[in-house]
Amino acid sequence: MWDPDVYLAFADHRSRPFYDLLSRVGVERARRVADLGCGPGNLTKYLEKRWPGAVIEALDTSPEMVAAARERGIDASVGDVRDWAPKPDTDVVVSNAALHWVPEHADLLQQWAGQLAPGAWIAVQIPGNFETPSHAAVRAVARREHYAKALKDIPFRVGAVVQPPTYYANMLMDAGCRVDAWETTYLHLLTGEHPVLGWITGTALVPVRERLDDAGWEEFRQELIPLLDDAYPPRADGTTIFPFRRVFMVAEVGAAGRSAQ
């Protein structure tokens, strides 16, 4: 179960890639903007300010996140991006830190590029940190005998489906889009006790929490702590540096061959 409060504990850090992504979208006026994987809606509110007057269409698979978004005044709905299709007046499709949960997301991007009208934009950011020490530590604990059965169906290697920027650039260019694709590794400066554990508790560990009872969940966290603390030791001033790689792609539909802005 997704917990909006846990997720938002690092809201400042998590929001920076969103703004970096949206800064490359060249739409001045939009009729409809779709936020796919809207989460608790804190960043969806920016879309309302960026494109005043646009219909904001927000979607998330988590009822808890949708409820939090609605509390912020967002007309959000529970749904799966695999079932979503753009309405004719959709000018911008945004998906921030969501599509890595969908193994076939590359096919979806191609599909949306074919369904959107020329001049529409697609803006996507996908975490690409699944082979880092934090996720390696989660996999190591999950393989331990007393967790293996309960956690055997969790796709801990989901990072294998997140491709380099070149892959997405080629794919979207083949679909007739003008593309801006890149990757950035952010160095998040975290504070507090076991901050990396706190970070991944709100994201990568959500499937683990769903499959373990309270006692098992607490034991899992305790076994994970020394691995994370060893991989991300705090500095003398108490700051922990947490590198986080993200892959970005911004595509203008039907604009292939035109010079970049």
N, C-alpha and C positions, 0 to 999 in steps of 0.2 A: 504494500500500500504506500503510495506516495504521500509524503508529509510536507505540505507547503511551508510550514514554519522551519523545518529542518533545511529544506532546499534554500530558503531565503536567508539562512544564516550567513551565506557568502554572497549575498545579492550584488554587492558592489563589484566583486571579482567576476561573477558570472555575467554581469550586464555589459562589461567592456567589449567582448567580442560581438555582441548584438549591435552596438552602436558602430563598431568598425565595419560590420557587414552592411548596415543600412546606409552608411556614408557613401557607398559605391552605387547605390540605386539612383538612377537619373530621372525618376518620375516626379514632375512638379505637381500634377493634379491626378488624383485617382478616384475612380468611381467605387471600386470595391477592392479591399485589401484582405487577403486570407492569411491568418496566422495559424499555421499547422504545427501543433505541439505547443500551445500557448502557455502551458504551465499555470502558475497562479495569477497570470494576467498583469503583473507589474510592468512588464515590458510592452505588452499589448497597448497599454495606455499611451505609450510614446507614439504608436502608429496613429492613434486618434489625433495627436498634436501635429504629427508630420503631414498628415493628409486630412485636414478638417473637412467635414462634409462627406467623406467616404464611408461607405458601409464597411464595418469591420466584422469579418467572419472569423471566429475563433473556435479552434477544435483541439481537443486533447483526449487521450484514452483514459485518463485518470478522473474518476468522479470527484475525488478530493481536490484535485487541481482545478477542475471546472467550477466547483463550488466556491473556491477561493477567488477565482477570476470573476465570478458573478457578484461576489461581495464587493469587488472593485468597480462594479457597474458595467462589466464586459458581458455582452450577450454570447456567452460561450456555450458550446455543446460537447457532449461526450461522443466520441467517434474515432474511427480508425482511418489514418491517412490513406490506407490502401483502398478504402471505399469512397474516398473523396474525389470529386471532379469539379473543375472550375466552372462557375456560372459565366454566361457570355460577357458580362460587364467586369470581369475580374482583371484588374490592371497590375496588381502586385501579389505575388505569392511569397510569403516569408516562412521559413522553417529554421528555427534557431535551437541547436543542440537537441534534436529530436529524431532525426532520420537514421541515426546509427542504431536505433532499436529495431529498424526494419531492414532485414537482410536484402530485400529486393528494391532498395530505395533508388538505385541507379535506373532501373526499369521505370519507376514512377516518375523520375525527373524527365526521362525521354517522353513518357506518356503525356505529362503536363505540357511540355514544350510543343507537342503536337495538338493539344486541345486549346491552348491559350491563343488569343488573337494576336496578330503581329503588333509589336509595340508594347506588349505586356512584359513584365519582368519577373524573374525567379531569383530569390536570394536565399541561400542556404549556408548554414554553418554546422559542421559536424565535428565532434570531438574525435581526435585521432591519437589518443594516449593509451590505447589498450595493451600495448606491449611494454609499458613503463613499470617501474618497481611497485607502484601501488597496486596495480592489477595483477602483477605476478604474485604478490603477497596474498591477495584474495584467492587466487587459484591454488596456491600452495596449501592454504588452510582448508579450502573446500575439498581438496583431494584426501584429506586425512580420513581415516576409516570411519570415525563416528559421524562425519558429515556427508560422506560420499553418496550414500543412498538418497538422502533428502535433497541433495543439490545436484544430482547427476544430470538433470535436464536443463540446467541454466547455461546459456551460451556464453561462457566466460571468455571465449575467444571471438566475441562479436567484432573485435577490431579488425579481423581478417576481411570483413566486408567493407571497411572504410578504405577507399583507394587514395592514391596520391592526387594532388590537384590536376596533374596532366591528364589523368584518366577522365576526370569529369569535364575538363576543358575540351578534350577530343570528342567526347560523347555529345556534349551540348552543341558544339560547333557542327558536328555531323547532323544534328537535328535542326540546323539553320539558325542558330543563335549567335549573337556576338557575346563573347565570354570574357570575364575577368575572374581568374581563379588563382588562389594563393594559399599558403599555409603560414601560420604564426605560432611560435612557442612562447606563451606568456610565462613569466616568472612571478607567480603569485606569492606575496609576502604575507604569510599567515602567522597568527599569534594564538596563544592559549595552549591548553594541555591537549596533546594528541590532535592537532588541527587537521592533519591529513585524514585521519579516521573520521573526524567530523564532516569533512568535505565529501568523502565517498559514501558516508552514511546516507546522504541526501540524494545520491544518484546510483552509483554502481552497486551498492549493497542493497538496494530496494528489493531485487528478486530474492536475495538471501533472507531478508527479514520476513518476506512473505511465506517462506517455506519452513522456518524454524519457530518453535514455541519460544516463550519469553526466556526460559532458562537457557535453551540452546543458542538463542540470539546473543545473550550476554556472554556466554562462554566463547562464542565465535569471535566477538569483538575483543575479548581479553587475549585470545590467542593471536589475534591480528596485530595488536598494539606493538609488541616488541619488534615485529618484522617491519612495520611502518616507521617506527622510531629509529630503527637502524638504517633504513633506506633514506629517511629524511630527517637527519639529526638537527635539532634546533641550534641556532647560533648562540653565542654567549649572551647576546642581548635578548634572547627569547624568541627571536624571529625564525620561522621555518620557511625555507625557500621551496616552493612546490611548482616545478615546471609542468606546463600543460599545453600540449600541441593541439591545434585546431585547424581544420581544413575549410576553406571558404570558396564559394562559387556564386557569381552574380551573372545572370544571363538575360539579355534582351532578345525576346522571341522574334524571329523573322528578320533579324538585322545582320546576318552573317555577311562578311565581306566589307562592311562599312568600317571606316577607321575608328579607332578607340577614342573615347572622349579625353 
